[in-house]
Amino acid sequence: MKTPKSLEILITEGFIDEVIHPLKSGKEADVYVVQSEGEICCAKVYKKVEKRSFHTQALYQEGHKVKNSRQARAMKKKSQYGRKQQEEVWQNTEVDALYKFAGARVPKPYNFIEGILLMELIADEHGSAAPRLTDIEMSAEQAKEYHAILIKEVVRMLCAGMVRGDLSEFNILIDSQGPVIIDLPQAVDAAANNNAARMLDRDVNNLAAYFGKFAPELLSTTYGKEIWQLYQSGHLSPDIKLTGYFKGNNKQADVRSIMKEIDAAREEAIQRKYELANEPL
């Protein structure tokens, strides 16, 4: 295929041998399947802020680390330099998270050049790009297994000080080993972002809402609040045994409120699916 203009510099400088085909066009980036040093991988090209359709960035940007006070002032004033620096921080969040979560079920990063991330292509057993979680059918047992794997990944990330943010069936791929979490620019510092607890709970509720369609017993679990309580108390570890229920008080769970939250998450997920289905490749 014809090399996209955004990837020409990587071809020129020898980081990419060939652009094979586009993989997806999302809210924040375009992703291509490329060949680099003889291996098939992905090139993720981040979109400029004015072309992105992700409108709640402020929630995720709180607590992002900056280089110095000059950069912080420029970003606050939203000057041209500040916007450029904000873009760098936004892009580096995903790169930093992928390296921090090395060993977790996330793509392996290879390089980051000129705002383009070269990383592992998550593939199925045939070597083709792995399907999204939303595109597969599963049994109740499979749903419970995948849910348990992803809850462990949520815990592992929080033990590393991060919350994924905006986790859903649309940013989880299924390879031959199971679920892989992708698209991490929304990852937030759990200690520095005041919205971290709410984001964690929402991520976990999104998982319960989706997998609950196949295994309804997952709909009544409250892993998010249990995980956050353990994190705050300093007792959270990657191998901790969770109950799936919050024991912070003796009050009966407000099932109606839980179901409303799950329904709201499901409706938002459906809307995201509609938006993705209508985006050009």
Number of C-alpha atoms within 10 A of each C-alpha: 8 8 12 11 8 13 20 13 14 18 14 10 9 12 16 22 17 20 22 16 15 16 16 15 17 20 16 19 18 18 21 23 22 24 17 20 12 10 12 18 24 28 28 23 21 22 19 11 16 7 11 13 11 11 9 9 12 7 16 23 19 15 15 16 12 14 9 8 9 11 17 16 12 17 19 12 12 14 12 11 13 18 17 17 19 22 18 14 19 21 22 18 20 21 22 15 22 23 15 14 17 12 10 17 21 22 20 19 20 16 12 15 11 12 15 21 21 25 21 17 21 22 17 16 10 9 12 11 17 19 16 18 23 16 10 9 10 14 11 16 11 15 21 20 14 19 21 13 15 20 20 20 21 25 25 21 20 24 17 16 16 23 31 26 23 21 25 24 20 20 16 22 24 21 20 12 10 16 23 21 24 19 21 23 23 21 25 29 23 23 15 14 18 15 18 24 20 15 23 27 20 20 22 26 29 25 24 28 26 23 25 21 14 17 19 15 13 21 20 18 18 20 22 23 20 19 27 22 17 14 18 11 8 10 12 20 16 14 9 13 9 15 12 16 15 18 12 9 7 7 7 6 13 8 11 9 10 16 15 11 16 23 15 14 21 19 12 14 21 13 12 15 14 11 12 16 11 9 11 8 14
